[in-house]
Amino acid sequence: MFDDIISYIRKLMDKEIGPVPLHEPIFPANEKKYLLDCIDSTFVSSVGKYVDRFEDMVATYSKAKYAIATVNGTAALHVVLLLSGVEKEDEVITQALTFVATANAISHTGAKPVFIDVDKDTLGLSPKHLNRFLSEETRRENGCCINNSTGKRIKACVPTHTFGHPCRIDEIKNICDAHGIVLVEDASESLGSFYKGKQTGTFGTFGVFSFNGNKIITTGGGGMIVTDDEDLARKAKHITTTAKLPHPWEYVHDQIAYNYRLPNLNAALGCAQMECLPEFLENKRRLAKKYEHFFSDKKIDFIKEPENATSNHWLNAIILEGIAERDEFLGTTNENKIMTRPAWRLLNKLQMYDDCQTDNLINSRWLEDRIVNLPSSVILND
């Protein structure tokens, strides 16, 4: 039934035989040069020129005033939630349709996630559902947003720009501001994605990027905090580097903190990848257009970039008729060594989060049953 789709993907991804990865990293430029330079310098750990350069490159590209490199995106999100004032027994709003790291970072602070529905066209947190929940289920008390059903403070909101498609982040920001909630953007998948001309991750108090091996650029493993607040940026750098006070030889630390700094080796890889980002984005846009054209003839919905958005098309996706067709498609493609995957299991269905509060999640449940991600690697010979 899906033979023509399998043949097309193999041709498109230039893989006539063998496995077709979902998102394969490529290293086409200065990666080896910078890595060898880093090794020769002997500064391979958390101090070195490439860390500073990588931070500067991401800050310049995103137009954020400050960027702080971390060991991974989850660590970055953990730190910014702490700096946003999230404390034990607080609650943080996010979406159920996202990678588990989003909820895990919330849990690392001692807070509990509240899962709100997404929009079908953006796959990201829905301003309409968010506003409805906050208007009907919360109250303002002593300047805080209080959940009526639990009596706990809702301190922050973490929307995700799913698969690189920007959500309606300006509307979400306005709603959060009106309710005294700190906005933290999980932009882990969306470096190179813009909403109304502005890089995702730069609308909230903080934004977080990920550079895992399957992201649009990779450092092997790594993350980045971006913010326009100088004081918060200084604090972020301090607590991600074990809160060590500057001194030529003394080791004095002024608070319990984290060893979350990105090694110079990883940053060297990141610098070379950042130089390739514009080419990667052009290539992935062409790939998405080819998928869109192909599936239009199949009468299968291809997820396109939302209105007012420029997506990086990190992972391309289609919408099938239901869970039966989805599972048949996943089985057939993977049996033929075409790596496809479903959306994540909704986080409220996972054992450790099954007692978390949700709204009806009607769109999230509909999408969970139908989404399939397609091979989306950058193809240099496109």
C-alpha positions in Angstrom: 0.0 0.0 0.0 2.8 2.4 0.8 5.4 1.1 -1.8 5.3 4.4 -3.8 6.0 6.4 -0.7 8.9 4.2 0.3 10.4 4.5 -3.2 10.0 8.3 -3.2 11.6 8.7 0.2 14.6 6.6 -0.9 15.0 8.6 -4.1 14.6 11.9 -2.3 17.0 11.0 0.5 19.5 9.5 -2.0 19.4 6.1 -0.3 18.5 3.5 -2.8 19.6 0.7 -0.5 20.2 0.5 3.3 18.7 2.3 6.2 17.3 5.8 5.8 17.8 7.7 9.1 15.1 10.0 10.5 17.6 12.9 10.9 21.2 12.2 10.2 23.9 14.8 11.3 26.3 16.0 8.6 29.7 17.7 9.0 30.5 19.3 5.7 32.8 22.2 6.6 35.2 23.2 9.4 34.1 20.6 12.0 37.3 18.5 11.9 39.5 21.6 11.6 38.0 23.2 14.7 38.0 20.0 16.7 41.7 19.4 15.9 42.5 23.0 16.9 40.6 22.5 20.2 42.5 19.3 20.9 45.9 20.9 20.1 45.0 23.7 22.5 44.5 21.2 25.3 41.4 23.2 26.4 38.9 20.4 25.7 36.7 20.8 28.8 34.4 23.7 29.9 36.9 26.6 29.3 38.1 27.6 25.9 37.7 30.0 23.0 35.1 28.0 21.2 32.6 28.1 24.1 32.8 31.9 24.0 32.6 32.0 20.2 29.7 29.6 20.1 27.7 31.7 22.5 28.5 34.8 20.5 27.4 33.2 17.3 24.0 32.0 18.7 23.4 35.4 20.3 24.2 37.2 17.1 22.0 34.9 15.0 19.0 35.0 17.3 19.5 38.7 18.1 19.3 37.8 21.8 21.6 40.0 24.0 23.0 37.1 25.9 23.6 33.4 25.3 24.9 30.8 27.8 26.0 27.4 26.6 25.1 24.3 28.6 25.7 20.6 28.4 22.2 19.9 27.0 18.8 21.4 26.5 17.3 19.8 29.5 19.9 21.3 31.8 19.3 24.7 30.2 15.6 24.4 30.8 16.1 23.3 34.4 18.3 26.4 35.1 16.0 28.9 33.5 13.0 27.6 35.4 15.0 28.0 38.7 16.0 31.6 37.6 12.3 32.3 36.8 11.5 31.7 40.4 9.9 28.2 40.1 10.0 26.5 43.5 9.1 23.2 45.0 5.3 22.7 45.1 4.8 25.3 42.3 3.1 24.4 39.0 4.3 25.1 35.5 2.0 25.0 32.4 3.2 23.2 29.4 1.8 20.9 26.6 1.3 17.2 26.7 2.4 16.9 23.0 6.2 17.4 23.5 9.4 15.5 24.3 9.6 14.2 27.9 12.5 16.5 28.7 10.2 19.5 29.0 8.2 17.9 31.8 11.4 16.4 33.4 13.0 19.8 33.7 9.9 21.1 35.4 10.0 18.1 37.8 13.7 18.7 38.5 12.8 22.0 40.2 10.2 20.2 42.5 7.3 21.7 40.6 4.5 19.9 38.8 3.5 20.2 35.1 -0.1 21.2 34.1 -0.8 20.0 30.6 -2.8 22.3 28.2 -3.9 21.5 24.7 -2.2 22.5 21.4 -3.4 24.0 18.2 -3.7 21.6 15.2 -2.0 23.9 12.8 1.0 24.9 14.9 1.3 21.7 17.1 2.3 24.1 19.9 0.5 25.4 23.0 -2.9 26.9 22.1 -3.5 30.5 23.3 -7.2 29.9 23.2 -7.0 26.8 25.5 -4.4 28.5 27.7 -6.6 31.6 28.2 -9.7 29.5 28.8 -7.9 27.5 31.5 -6.4 30.5 33.2 -9.7 32.4 33.1 -11.8 29.6 34.4 -9.5 27.6 36.6 -7.3 30.1 38.3 -7.4 33.3 40.4 -5.0 36.1 41.3 -3.9 36.3 44.9 -1.2 38.5 46.3 0.1 39.1 42.8 0.3 35.3 42.1 -1.6 33.1 39.7 -3.3 30.4 41.9 -4.8 27.2 40.6 -8.3 26.9 42.1 -8.3 23.1 42.2 -4.9 22.6 43.9 -4.3 25.9 45.6 -0.8 26.0 44.2 1.0 28.8 42.5 1.4 28.7 38.7 4.7 30.3 38.3 5.8 29.7 34.7 4.6 28.6 31.2 6.7 26.5 28.8 5.4 26.3 25.3 7.3 24.2 22.7 7.8 25.1 19.1 7.1 21.5 17.9 9.1 20.0 15.1 10.4 23.6 14.4 7.0 25.1 13.8 6.5 28.3 15.8 3.4 28.4 18.0 1.4 31.7 18.5 4.0 32.9 20.9 3.1 36.5 20.9 -0.5 35.7 22.0 0.9 33.3 24.6 3.2 36.0 26.0 0.3 38.5 26.3 -1.8 35.9 28.2 1.1 35.1 30.5 1.9 38.7 31.2 -1.8 39.3 32.1 -1.7 36.5 34.7 1.7 37.2 36.2 3.2 34.0 34.7 6.9 33.9 33.5 7.2 32.8 29.9 10.0 30.3 29.1 10.2 29.1 25.5 11.3 25.6 24.8 12.8 26.3 21.4 14.9 23.1 21.5 13.7 22.1 18.0 13.4 25.6 16.4 16.8 27.3 15.9 16.3 29.0 12.5 12.5 29.3 13.0 10.9 32.8 13.1 7.5 34.1 14.2 6.6 37.4 12.7 10.2 37.9 11.7 11.6 37.2 15.2 13.6 34.1 16.2 11.7 31.7 18.4 13.2 31.6 21.9 13.4 35.4 22.1 9.8 36.3 23.1 9.9 35.1 26.7 12.1 35.9 29.6 14.3 33.0 28.6 14.5 30.7 25.5 16.3 27.4 25.3 17.9 25.6 22.3 19.1 22.1 21.9 22.0 20.8 19.9 21.4 17.0 20.3 22.7 14.8 17.6 19.4 14.8 15.7 18.8 18.6 15.8 19.2 21.0 12.8 22.7 21.7 14.0 24.5 19.6 16.5 27.3 19.7 19.1 26.9 16.0 19.8 25.0 17.0 23.0 24.5 20.6 24.1 22.1 23.4 24.8 21.9 27.1 25.0 20.1 29.7 27.1 19.2 33.0 25.5 17.9 36.1 27.3 17.9 39.9 27.0 18.3 40.3 30.8 21.9 41.0 31.8 21.4 40.1 35.5 19.7 36.8 34.6 22.4 36.0 32.1 25.1 36.5 34.6 23.3 34.3 37.1 22.7 31.6 34.5 26.4 31.5 33.7 27.3 31.4 37.4 25.1 28.5 38.4 25.8 26.5 35.4 29.5 26.6 36.3 29.3 25.4 39.9 28.9 28.9 41.2 32.7 29.4 41.4 33.8 32.9 42.3 36.5 34.2 39.9 40.0 33.9 41.4 43.4 33.0 39.9 43.8 29.9 42.1 41.2 29.7 44.9 38.2 27.4 44.7 35.4 29.2 46.4 31.8 28.6 45.6 29.0 30.8 47.0 25.9 28.6 46.5 24.8 25.0 45.6 24.9 25.0 41.8 25.4 22.8 38.7 28.1 21.5 36.5 26.2 22.2 33.3 28.8 24.0 31.2 29.3 22.9 27.6 32.8 21.5 26.9 35.0 23.3 24.5 35.2 20.3 22.2 31.4 20.3 21.7 31.4 24.1 21.2 34.1 23.7 18.5 31.7 21.4 16.6 28.9 23.9 17.2 30.8 26.8 15.7 31.4 24.9 12.5 27.7 23.9 12.4 26.5 27.5 12.9 28.5 28.5 9.9 26.5 25.9 7.9 23.1 26.8 9.3 21.9 29.1 6.5 22.7 26.4 3.9 21.0 23.8 6.1 17.8 25.9 6.3 17.6 26.4 2.6 18.1 22.7 2.0 15.4 21.7 4.5 12.9 24.2 3.0 13.4 22.6 -0.4 13.0 19.2 1.1 9.7 20.2 2.8 8.4 21.7 -0.5 9.1 18.4 -2.3 7.3 16.4 0.4 4.4 18.8 0.3 4.0 18.5 -3.4 4.3 14.7 -3.3 1.7 14.2 -0.6 -0.8 16.6 -2.2 -1.2 14.1 -5.0 -1.7 11.3 -2.4 -4.4 13.3 -0.6 -2.4 13.0 2.6 -2.1 16.1 4.8 1.5 17.4 5.1 2.1 19.7 8.0 3.1 23.1 6.6 4.6 26.1 8.4 1.9 28.0 10.2 0.6 31.5 9.3 3.1 34.3 10.2 5.8 31.8 10.7 9.0 30.7 9.0 9.8 27.1 10.1 13.2 25.5 10.1 11.4 22.2 9.0 13.4 20.2 11.5 11.2 17.2 11.2 8.7 16.9 8.4 5.4 15.2 9.3 2.2 14.0 7.8 -1.3 13.4 9.2 -2.9 10.0 8.5 -6.5 9.0 8.9 -6.2 7.4 12.4 -4.1 5.2 14.6 -4.7 2.1 12.5 -3.3 3.6 9.4 -0.6 5.3 11.4 0.6 2.0 12.8 0.4 0.3 9.5 2.5 3.0 7.9 5.1 3.0 10.7 5.3 -0.8 10.5 5.7 -0.9 6.7 8.3 1.9 6.5 10.4 0.7 9.4 10.3 -2.9 8.1 11.8 -1.4 4.9 14.5 0.4 6.8 12.9 3.8 6.4 13.0 5.4 9.8 9.7 7.0 10.6 8.3 7.7 14.0 5.0 8.7 15.6 4.6 11.8 17.8 5.5 11.3 21.4 3.2 9.5 23.7 1.3 12.3 25.4 3.1 13.1 28.6 0.0 12.8 30.8 -0.2 9.1 29.7 3.2 8.4 31.1 3.2 6.7 34.6 5.2 9.5 36.3 2.8 12.2 35.0 -0.5 10.5 34.9 -1.8 12.4 38.0 -1.0 15.8 36.5 -3.9 18.2 35.8 -4.9 18.6 32.1 -7.6 20.3 30.1 -9.5 18.2 27.6 -6.4 17.8 25.3 -8.8 17.2 22.4 -6.3 18.3 19.7 -3.4 16.6 21.4 -5.1 13.3 21.4 -6.2 13.7 17.8 -2.7 14.5 16.7 -1.1 11.7 18.7 -3.1 9.1 16.8 -2.2 10.5 13.4 1.2 12.2 13.2 4.1 10.4 11.5 7.5 12.1 11.2 9.4 11.4 7.9 13.1 11.3 7.2 14.3 14.9 7.3 18.1 14.9 7.0 19.9 17.7 5.2 20.9 16.4 1.7 23.8 18.3 0.3 23.4 16.8 -3.2 19.8 17.9 -3.3 
